[in-house]
């Protein structure tokens, strides 16, 4: 059992938040009147009270100094898995991300000398709304056992990121995943940029704890094709069989499939697979591997045991 020590809001992002005695959590929105509210996955930010107290030994700060909405006592929020749910009165929150990247011009860091939110903060979405008050008890409900597997899709395209070409492969992957029962929580379109791709893969795997990340594009011989190298650089385990199976299957269709350099790896419990860039090749390869992916994802999660067929 935990307790809400402080509720904080601000009208502008990147600023210190002000404490209030009570607030209203709006379903799929966040705290009413707070700048971070909206239809996205970081609707409410939370910090453990003991992390703030430890910081106060170095620098005196008020609650809300790190941009947190809720200061919570009784839980080490950073150690809980994404998907954990909390009940506060009638309201229910679901944790969606651990930590975040701190902006270089962060006002909070400038004013306090440091910002613990990127290291210790977590974020949540509001599943059920309701009024909350300082001193309210918070109950950890655990993860929803019936929740679908969570996925993210990254399209790599210089022209697509500049708006010079319509991205058809990303939406197609989302469609196929959704039809297979996955919850696609993020669709990202970025240029063929090594630093940006690495940051997104790490954020999605570590911070958002996605079960599956599929990329499309950047797997060929062109000078800007860097997707496999970046994917391998973030891996904790190699999982080459998936990429090999895609190449084998595609070779039945076109000999040019041998030019694919796609990789498939694990980062922690997240499976990352590089798909081709063209919609036709995406349709062919993803349709082929999709039936086997769920078992692999659940093996990585530790929720099923491997067995011989």
C-alpha positions in Angstrom: 0.0 0.0 0.0 1.3 3.5 -0.9 0.1 7.0 -0.4 0.0 10.2 -2.4 2.3 12.7 -0.7 1.9 15.6 -3.2 -0.1 16.5 -6.3 1.6 19.0 -8.6 0.5 20.7 -11.9 1.8 23.3 -14.3 0.3 25.2 -17.2 3.5 25.0 -19.3 5.8 22.1 -20.1 9.4 22.1 -18.8 8.6 24.3 -15.8 8.4 23.6 -12.1 5.0 22.4 -11.0 2.9 23.9 -8.2 1.4 21.8 -5.4 -2.4 21.5 -5.1 -4.4 19.7 -2.5 -6.5 17.8 -5.0 -7.0 17.3 -8.7 -9.2 15.5 -11.2 -7.8 12.6 -13.2 -9.5 12.5 -16.6 -9.7 9.2 -18.5 -7.2 8.9 -21.3 -6.1 12.5 -20.7 -4.3 13.1 -17.4 -4.6 15.7 -14.7 -7.0 18.4 -15.7 -5.2 21.7 -16.0 -1.7 20.2 -16.4 0.4 20.9 -19.5 1.4 17.3 -19.9 -2.1 16.0 -20.2 -3.2 14.7 -23.6 -3.9 11.6 -25.6 -0.5 10.1 -25.4 1.3 7.6 -23.2 2.9 10.1 -20.7 -0.2 11.6 -19.3 0.8 11.6 -15.6 4.4 11.6 -14.2 5.2 10.0 -10.9 8.3 10.1 -8.5 8.9 8.0 -5.4 9.1 10.3 -2.3 12.3 8.7 -1.0 14.1 9.6 -4.2 13.2 13.3 -3.7 14.2 13.1 0.0 17.6 11.8 -1.0 18.0 14.7 -3.4 17.0 17.1 -0.7 20.0 16.1 1.3 22.1 17.9 -1.4 19.8 20.6 -2.7 16.6 21.9 -1.0 13.7 21.5 -3.5 9.9 21.6 -3.3 7.7 18.9 -4.5 7.0 19.5 -8.2 10.6 20.7 -8.8 11.3 17.9 -11.3 8.1 18.2 -13.2 6.4 15.3 -11.4 2.6 15.2 -11.1 2.4 12.7 -8.2 4.8 12.1 -5.4 4.2 8.7 -4.1 5.3 7.1 -0.8 5.5 3.3 -0.3 6.6 2.1 -3.7 9.9 2.0 -5.6 8.3 3.0 -8.8 11.4 2.7 -10.9 11.6 -1.1 -10.1 8.1 -1.9 -11.2 7.4 -3.2 -14.7 5.6 -1.2 -17.4 2.0 -2.2 -17.4 1.7 -2.1 -13.6 -1.6 -0.6 -12.5 -2.5 1.6 -9.5 -5.8 2.4 -7.9 -6.4 5.8 -6.2 -10.0 6.0 -5.0 -12.1 5.5 -8.2 -9.2 6.3 -10.5 -6.9 3.7 -12.1 -3.5 4.5 -13.6 -1.4 2.2 -15.9 2.4 2.7 -16.0 3.6 3.2 -19.6 7.3 4.2 -19.4 10.2 4.2 -17.1 12.5 7.3 -17.2 12.9 9.7 -20.1 15.5 11.7 -22.0 16.2 15.1 -20.4 16.3 18.1 -22.7 19.6 20.0 -22.8 17.8 23.2 -22.1 15.7 21.7 -19.3 14.6 24.6 -17.0 14.4 22.1 -14.1 18.0 21.1 -14.4 19.1 24.7 -14.7 17.3 25.7 -11.5 18.1 22.7 -9.4 21.5 21.6 -10.8 20.2 18.1 -11.6 17.0 16.4 -12.6 16.2 13.0 -11.2 13.1 12.5 -13.4 15.0 11.0 -16.3 16.5 8.4 -13.9 13.8 7.8 -11.3 10.5 9.0 -12.8 7.8 6.9 -14.4 4.9 7.8 -16.5 1.3 6.5 -16.7 -1.9 6.8 -18.6 -5.3 7.2 -17.0 -7.5 4.2 -17.5 -10.3 5.3 -15.2 -10.8 8.9 -14.1 -11.6 10.3 -10.7 -10.8 12.9 -8.1 -7.6 12.4 -6.0 -6.4 14.1 -2.9 -3.1 14.5 -1.0 -3.0 11.7 1.5 -5.1 9.2 -0.6 -4.0 5.6 -0.4 -2.6 4.1 -3.6 -2.9 0.4 -4.3 -0.8 -1.6 -6.6 -3.0 -3.8 -8.8 -0.3 -5.5 -10.9 -0.4 -6.0 -14.6 -3.5 -6.9 -16.6 -3.2 -10.6 -17.3 -5.3 -10.3 -20.4 -3.4 -7.3 -21.9 -2.3 -7.8 -25.5 1.4 -8.0 -26.5 2.7 -4.5 -27.0 4.6 -3.4 -30.2 6.2 -0.4 -31.8 6.9 0.3 -35.5 9.8 2.4 -36.8 10.1 3.4 -40.4 13.5 4.6 -41.6 13.3 6.9 -44.6 15.2 10.1 -45.4 12.5 11.2 -47.9 9.6 10.0 -45.8 10.9 12.0 -42.8 11.1 15.1 -44.9 7.5 14.6 -46.2 8.7 13.9 -49.8 7.4 10.3 -49.8 4.4 8.7 -48.2 5.2 6.0 -45.7 3.2 2.9 -46.8 5.3 0.2 -45.1 4.8 1.5 -41.5 1.0 1.6 -41.6 1.0 -1.8 -43.3 3.0 -3.3 -40.5 0.7 -1.7 -37.9 -2.3 -3.2 -39.7 -0.8 -6.7 -39.8 0.2 -6.6 -36.2 -3.2 -5.3 -35.1 -4.9 -8.0 -37.0 -2.7 -10.5 -35.2 -3.8 -9.2 -31.8 -0.9 -6.9 -30.9 -1.4 -3.4 -29.4 0.7 -1.1 -31.5 1.5 1.7 -29.1 4.0 3.8 -31.2 4.5 4.4 -34.9 7.7 6.4 -35.6 9.0 7.8 -38.9 12.7 8.9 -38.8 15.5 9.5 -41.2 18.3 7.0 -41.7 20.2 8.4 -38.8 22.3 6.1 -36.6 22.1 8.2 -33.4 18.3 8.7 -33.7 17.6 5.0 -34.4 19.8 3.8 -31.5 18.0 6.2 -29.1 14.6 5.1 -30.2 15.4 1.4 -29.9 16.8 1.9 -26.4 13.9 4.0 -25.3 11.3 1.6 -26.7 13.0 -1.5 -25.3 14.2 -0.2 -21.9 11.9 2.7 -21.1 8.6 1.5 -22.6 9.5 -2.2 -22.4 7.9 -3.1 -25.7 7.5 -6.8 -26.4 8.2 -6.4 -30.1 9.8 -3.7 -32.2 9.6 -3.9 -36.0 11.7 -1.6 -38.2 11.2 -1.1 -41.9 13.8 0.3 -44.3 17.6 0.7 -44.3 18.6 -2.9 -44.7 20.2 -2.8 -48.1 23.5 -1.8 -49.6 23.0 1.9 -50.0 25.4 4.2 -48.1 22.7 5.5 -45.8 21.4 2.0 -44.9 22.4 1.6 -41.3 19.5 -0.3 -39.7 21.2 -3.7 -39.1 24.3 -2.2 -37.6 22.4 -0.1 -35.2 20.1 -3.0 -34.3 23.1 -5.3 -33.6 24.8 -2.6 -31.5 21.9 -2.5 -29.0 21.4 -6.2 -28.7 21.9 -8.3 -25.6 21.3 -11.5 -27.5 21.4 -12.3 -31.2 18.4 -14.0 -32.7 19.5 -14.6 -36.3 17.0 -17.3 -37.2 14.2 -14.9 -37.9 16.2 -12.8 -40.3 17.5 -15.9 -41.9 14.0 -17.3 -42.3 12.9 -14.1 -44.0 15.7 -14.2 -46.5 15.1 -17.9 -47.3 11.4 -17.2 -47.9 12.1 -14.1 -50.0 14.6 -16.0 -52.1 11.7 -18.2 -53.3 10.2 -15.0 -54.8 13.3 -13.0 -55.9 17.0 -13.6 -56.0 17.6 -10.1 -54.8 16.6 -11.2 -51.4 20.2 -12.3 -50.9 21.0 -8.6 -50.8 19.1 -8.1 -47.6 21.2 -7.4 -44.5 18.3 -7.5 -42.0 19.0 -8.4 -38.4 16.9 -9.9 -35.6 17.9 -9.6 -32.0 16.8 -9.4 -28.4 17.4 -6.4 -26.1 16.4 -7.7 -22.7 12.9 -9.1 -23.1 12.2 -7.1 -26.3 12.4 -8.7 -29.7 13.7 -6.4 -32.5 13.3 -7.4 -36.1 14.3 -5.5 -39.3 11.9 -5.8 -42.1 12.4 -4.7 -45.7 11.5 -1.2 -46.9 9.0 -1.9 -49.7 5.3 -2.6 -48.8 5.3 -5.7 -51.0 8.3 -7.2 -49.3 6.9 -6.2 -45.9 3.6 -8.0 -46.7 5.4 -11.2 -47.8 8.0 -11.5 -45.0 5.9 -10.3 -42.1 3.0 -12.6 -43.1 5.5 -15.5 -43.2 7.2 -14.9 -39.8 4.2 -13.5 -37.8 2.7 -16.8 -36.7 6.0 -17.8 -35.0 6.8 -14.4 -33.4 4.4 -14.6 -30.5 6.0 -17.8 -29.2 9.4 -16.1 -29.4 8.2 -13.0 -27.7 6.6 -15.0 -24.8 9.8 -17.0 -24.4 11.7 -13.8 -24.0 9.2 -12.6 -21.5 9.5 -15.9 -19.6 5.8 -16.6 -19.7 6.0 -19.8 -21.7 8.5 -22.7 -21.8 10.1 -24.0 -25.0 9.0 -27.4 -26.1 9.6 -29.8 -29.0 6.8 -30.1 -31.5 
